[in-house]
Amino acid sequence: MVRMAPLALIALAVIFDQVTPANWPFNRFLEGAPAQAAASWSPVGTGVIGGFTFAVDIALAADKGNSGMSRAWLTLGMIVLVTVAAVYASHVRQEREHIMADLRSVAEPAQRALVRPLPSSLGSTRMATMYLAAAAEARIGGDFYEAQRTPYVLAYACDQLNDDAAALVLRRTSSETRA
């Protein structure tokens, strides 16, 4: 759906430009199409959207007889500037997506190796964990957890280093509560 937004904007600008008087220039909305394309299209795709937008604006200006007006040239110039900026933004977005994917491919296995899973039970106590990273995109963090059964208590420790909060839960064992 997001990928179709630039094309939908172009279509809407053309429709509104055709059904409104010549002094209502809806073609100026075309400048937003390349900017929208940068969010989900590749740099080449963003450039193609920009080129298509440029061609559509020329056709609309010629249709309304505005091709020689300075307003038409200003709109074309803005489409070129926005397209150049959008291609660059799309390139930066793609680079960051690749970097994040590379980091995840290394970090997730490392975290699984370092943070061992808790046992499903310790004595009569059932255990369960759920890991939620502080940053959803990162999927990892500096957190740890551990559970140990001692002769006196069941201890569960959890530390979340990102917000300096720590918890330690102690539970008396059933043999201690009977004595």
C-alpha atoms as a printed R data frame, in Angstrom:
    type eleno elety resid chain resno       x       y       z
1   ATOM     1    CA   MET     A     1   0.000   0.000   0.000
2   ATOM     2    CA   VAL     A     2   2.793   2.438   0.938
3   ATOM     3    CA   ARG     A     3   4.600   1.676  -2.310
4   ATOM     4    CA   MET     A     4   1.543   2.764  -4.294
5   ATOM     5    CA   ALA     A     5   1.174   6.133  -2.510
6   ATOM     6    CA   PRO     A     6   3.360   8.111  -4.976
7   ATOM     7    CA   LEU     A     7   1.442   6.728  -7.951
8   ATOM     8    CA   ALA     A     8  -1.880   7.439  -6.240
9   ATOM     9    CA   LEU     A     9  -0.766  11.020  -5.576
10  ATOM    10    CA   ILE     A    10   0.156  11.458  -9.242
11  ATOM    11    CA   ALA     A    11  -3.213  10.044 -10.329
12  ATOM    12    CA   LEU     A    12  -5.139  12.286  -7.930
13  ATOM    13    CA   ALA     A    13  -3.172  15.370  -9.014
14  ATOM    14    CA   VAL     A    14  -3.936  14.602 -12.673
15  ATOM    15    CA   ILE     A    15  -7.644  14.045 -11.974
16  ATOM    16    CA   PHE     A    16  -8.022  17.212  -9.904
17  ATOM    17    CA   ASP     A    17  -5.958  19.226 -12.385
18  ATOM    18    CA   GLN     A    18  -8.236  18.126 -15.229
19  ATOM    19    CA   VAL     A    19 -11.554  18.837 -13.488
20  ATOM    20    CA   THR     A    20 -10.648  22.233 -12.016
21  ATOM    21    CA   PRO     A    21 -10.148  25.623 -13.696
22  ATOM    22    CA   ALA     A    22  -6.710  26.560 -15.046
23  ATOM    23    CA   ASN     A    23  -6.105  29.005 -12.187
24  ATOM    24    CA   TRP     A    24  -6.266  26.133  -9.633
25  ATOM    25    CA   PRO     A    25  -2.889  24.433 -10.167
26  ATOM    26    CA   PHE     A    26  -3.203  20.971  -8.642
27  ATOM    27    CA   ASN     A    27  -0.060  19.928 -10.507
28  ATOM    28    CA   ARG     A    28   1.953  21.405  -7.621
29  ATOM    29    CA   PHE     A    29   1.000  18.358  -5.558
30  ATOM    30    CA   LEU     A    30   3.115  16.281  -7.947
31  ATOM    31    CA   GLU     A    31   6.233  17.423  -6.084
32  ATOM    32    CA   GLY     A    32   5.268  15.128  -3.209
33  ATOM    33    CA   ALA     A    33   5.356  11.923  -5.282
34  ATOM    34    CA   PRO     A    34   9.165  11.494  -5.394
35  ATOM    35    CA   ALA     A    35   9.379  12.362  -1.694
36  ATOM    36    CA   GLN     A    36   6.845   9.650  -0.882
37  ATOM    37    CA   ALA     A    37   8.696   7.181  -3.106
38  ATOM    38    CA   ALA     A    38  11.857   7.562  -1.004
39  ATOM    39    CA   ALA     A    39  10.117   5.824   1.913
40  ATOM    40    CA   SER     A    40   9.648   2.491   0.148
41  ATOM    41    CA   TRP     A    41  11.216   2.502  -3.309
42  ATOM    42    CA   SER     A    42  14.856   1.907  -4.250
43  ATOM    43    CA   PRO     A    43  16.924   4.906  -5.370
44  ATOM    44    CA   VAL     A    44  16.422   3.877  -9.006
45  ATOM    45    CA   GLY     A    45  12.686   3.428  -8.475
46  ATOM    46    CA   THR     A    46  12.504   6.797  -6.748
47  ATOM    47    CA   GLY     A    47  14.298   8.373  -9.711
48  ATOM    48    CA   VAL     A    48  11.873   6.700 -12.124
49  ATOM    49    CA   ILE     A    49   8.914   8.045 -10.109
50  ATOM    50    CA   GLY     A    50  10.539  11.505 -10.242
51  ATOM    51    CA   GLY     A    51  11.053  11.267 -14.008
52  ATOM    52    CA   PHE     A    52   7.476  10.122 -14.515
53  ATOM    53    CA   THR     A    53   6.258  12.985 -12.335
54  ATOM    54    CA   PHE     A    54   8.323  15.423 -14.419
55  ATOM    55    CA   ALA     A    55   6.758  14.092 -17.644
56  ATOM    56    CA   VAL     A    56   3.230  14.245 -16.190
57  ATOM    57    CA   ASP     A    57   3.762  17.854 -15.117
58  ATOM    58    CA   ILE     A    58   4.949  18.817 -18.619
59  ATOM    59    CA   ALA     A    59   1.855  17.165 -20.096
60  ATOM    60    CA   LEU     A    60  -0.474  18.933 -17.642
61  ATOM    61    CA   ALA     A    61   1.156  22.318 -18.265
62  ATOM    62    CA   ALA     A    62   0.896  21.845 -22.041
63  ATOM    63    CA   ASP     A    63  -2.740  20.744 -21.746
64  ATOM    64    CA   LYS     A    64  -3.690  23.915 -19.851
65  ATOM    65    CA   GLY     A    65  -1.485  26.147 -22.018
66  ATOM    66    CA   ASN     A    66   0.818  27.040 -19.105
67  ATOM    67    CA   SER     A    67   4.057  25.587 -20.464
68  ATOM    68    CA   GLY     A    68   5.676  28.970 -21.054
69  ATOM    69    CA   MET     A    69   4.739  30.470 -17.689
70  ATOM    70    CA   SER     A    70   7.302  30.929 -14.947
71  ATOM    71    CA   ARG     A    71   4.982  29.088 -12.548
72  ATOM    72    CA   ALA     A    72   5.253  25.951 -14.711
73  ATOM    73    CA   TRP     A    73   9.061  26.194 -14.807
74  ATOM    74    CA   LEU     A    74   9.171  26.667 -11.035
75  ATOM    75    CA   THR     A    75   7.096  23.528 -10.505
76  ATOM    76    CA   LEU     A    76   9.350  21.536 -12.845
77  ATOM    77    CA   GLY     A    77  12.436  22.807 -11.025
78  ATOM    78    CA   MET     A    78  10.957  21.837  -7.671
79  ATOM    79    CA   ILE     A    79  10.157  18.345  -8.976
80  ATOM    80    CA   VAL     A    80  13.816  17.958 -10.014
81  ATOM    81    CA   LEU     A    81  15.108  19.197  -6.634
82  ATOM    82    CA   VAL     A    82  12.725  16.998  -4.659
83  ATOM    83    CA   THR     A    83  13.608  13.999  -6.839
84  ATOM    84    CA   VAL     A    84  17.351  14.467  -6.272
85  ATOM    85    CA   ALA     A    85  16.824  14.770  -2.507
86  ATOM    86    CA   ALA     A    86  14.449  11.779  -2.500
87  ATOM    87    CA   VAL     A    87  16.922   9.571  -4.411
88  ATOM    88    CA   TYR     A    88  19.588  10.424  -1.847
89  ATOM    89    CA   ALA     A    89  17.176   9.773   1.059
90  ATOM    90    CA   SER     A    90  16.199   6.428  -0.471
91  ATOM    91    CA   HIS     A    91  19.881   5.499  -0.798
92  ATOM    92    CA   VAL     A    92  20.573   6.375   2.861
93  ATOM    93    CA   ARG     A    93  17.460   4.444   3.978
94  ATOM    94    CA   GLN     A    94  18.572   1.350   2.070
95  ATOM    95    CA   GLU     A    95  22.104   1.532   3.497
96  ATOM    96    CA   ARG     A    96  20.739   1.716   7.036
97  ATOM    97    CA   GLU     A    97  18.356  -1.164   6.408
98  ATOM    98    CA   HIS     A    98  21.307  -3.292   5.223
99  ATOM    99    CA   ILE     A    99  23.425  -2.299   8.242
100 ATOM   100    CA   MET     A   100  20.588  -3.158  10.624
101 ATOM   101    CA   ALA     A   101  20.062  -6.534   8.927
102 ATOM   102    CA   ASP     A   102  23.787  -7.294   9.224
103 ATOM   103    CA   LEU     A   103  23.797  -6.350  12.908
104 ATOM   104    CA   ARG     A   104  20.779  -8.541  13.601
105 ATOM   105    CA   SER     A   105  22.317 -11.501  11.793
106 ATOM   106    CA   VAL     A   106  25.320 -11.352  14.156
107 ATOM   107    CA   ALA     A   107  23.709 -10.124  17.364
108 ATOM   108    CA   GLU     A   108  20.809 -12.550  17.669
109 ATOM   109    CA   PRO     A   109  22.921 -15.742  17.559
110 ATOM   110    CA   ALA     A   110  25.429 -14.152  19.963
111 ATOM   111    CA   GLN     A   111  22.687 -13.324  22.438
112 ATOM   112    CA   ARG     A   112  21.189 -16.827  22.184
113 ATOM   113    CA   ALA     A   113  24.638 -18.256  22.944
114 ATOM   114    CA   LEU     A   114  25.268 -15.976  25.936
115 ATOM   115    CA   VAL     A   115  21.822 -15.889  27.555
116 ATOM   116    CA   ARG     A   116  20.950 -19.486  28.182
117 ATOM   117    CA   PRO     A   117  17.279 -20.440  28.423
118 ATOM   118    CA   LEU     A   118  15.753 -20.967  31.843
119 ATOM   119    CA   PRO     A   119  14.614 -24.482  32.710
120 ATOM   120    CA   SER     A   120  10.878 -25.067  32.378
121 ATOM   121    CA   SER     A   121  10.714 -25.828  36.091
122 ATOM   122    CA   LEU     A   122  12.836 -25.781  39.220
123 ATOM   123    CA   GLY     A   123  11.374 -28.207  41.709
124 ATOM   124    CA   SER     A   124   7.673 -27.523  41.987
125 ATOM   125    CA   THR     A   125   7.982 -24.046  40.509
126 ATOM   126    CA   ARG     A   126   7.211 -23.659  36.808
127 ATOM   127    CA   MET     A   127   9.349 -21.111  34.964
128 ATOM   128    CA   ALA     A   128   8.722 -19.094  31.812
129 ATOM   129    CA   THR     A   129  10.498 -16.188  30.185
130 ATOM   130    CA   MET     A   130   9.751 -13.686  27.487
131 ATOM   131    CA   TYR     A   131  12.436 -11.397  26.151
132 ATOM   132    CA   LEU     A   132  11.491  -7.951  24.860
133 ATOM   133    CA   ALA     A   133  14.335  -5.690  23.755
134 ATOM   134    CA   ALA     A   134  14.120  -2.030  24.705
135 ATOM   135    CA   ALA     A   135  14.382  -1.053  21.048
136 ATOM   136    CA   ALA     A   136  12.014  -3.073  18.880
137 ATOM   137    CA   GLU     A   137  14.234  -2.802  15.815
138 ATOM   138    CA   ALA     A   138  17.307  -3.989  17.683
139 ATOM   139    CA   ARG     A   139  15.738  -7.194  19.036
140 ATOM   140    CA   ILE     A   140  18.634  -7.462  21.473
141 ATOM   141    CA   GLY     A   141  19.825  -5.590  24.520
142 ATOM   142    CA   GLY     A   142  22.071  -5.712  27.555
143 ATOM   143    CA   ASP     A   143  19.631  -7.644  29.728
144 ATOM   144    CA   PHE     A   144  20.247 -10.873  31.619
145 ATOM   145    CA   TYR     A   145  18.223 -13.257  33.734
146 ATOM   146    CA   GLU     A   146  19.012 -16.284  35.854
147 ATOM   147    CA   ALA     A   147  17.187 -18.703  38.126
148 ATOM   148    CA   GLN     A   148  18.821 -20.954  40.735
149 ATOM   149    CA   ARG     A   149  17.452 -23.322  43.308
150 ATOM   150    CA   THR     A   150  19.315 -23.318  46.617
151 ATOM   151    CA   PRO     A   151  18.625 -25.413  49.714
152 ATOM   152    CA   TYR     A   152  16.731 -22.461  51.181
153 ATOM   153    CA   VAL     A   153  15.128 -20.420  48.383
154 ATOM   154    CA   LEU     A   154  14.438 -20.262  44.682
155 ATOM   155    CA   ALA     A   155  16.145 -17.121  43.390
156 ATOM   156    CA   TYR     A   156  15.325 -15.412  40.150
157 ATOM   157    CA   ALA     A   157  17.360 -12.393  39.080
158 ATOM   158    CA   CYS     A   158  16.666 -10.047  36.211
159 ATOM   159    CA   ASP     A   159  18.634  -6.961  35.260
160 ATOM   160    CA   GLN     A   160  17.715  -4.444  32.615
161 ATOM   161    CA   LEU     A   161  20.856  -2.433  32.060
162 ATOM   162    CA   ASN     A   162  19.264   0.065  29.713
163 ATOM   163    CA   ASP     A   163  17.064   1.682  32.375
164 ATOM   164    CA   ASP     A   164  18.995   0.734  35.541
165 ATOM   165    CA   ALA     A   165  16.117  -1.290  36.944
166 ATOM   166    CA   ALA     A   166  16.798  -4.592  38.658
167 ATOM   167    CA   ALA     A   167  14.625  -7.219  40.295
168 ATOM   168    CA   LEU     A   168  15.440 -10.126  42.557
169 ATOM   169    CA   VAL     A   169  12.677 -12.528  43.523
170 ATOM   170    CA   LEU     A   170  13.121 -15.034  46.327
171 ATOM   171    CA   ARG     A   171  10.662 -17.821  47.076
172 ATOM   172    CA   ARG     A   172  10.884 -20.068  50.053
173 ATOM   173    CA   THR     A   173  11.133 -23.707  49.148
174 ATOM   174    CA   SER     A   174   8.321 -25.998  50.214
175 ATOM   175    CA   SER     A   175  10.594 -27.883  52.635
176 ATOM   176    CA   GLU     A   176  11.403 -24.635  54.482
177 ATOM   177    CA   THR     A   177   7.769 -23.614  54.852
178 ATOM   178    CA   ARG     A   178   6.879 -26.986  56.449
179 ATOM   179    CA   ALA     A   179   9.599 -26.761  59.112
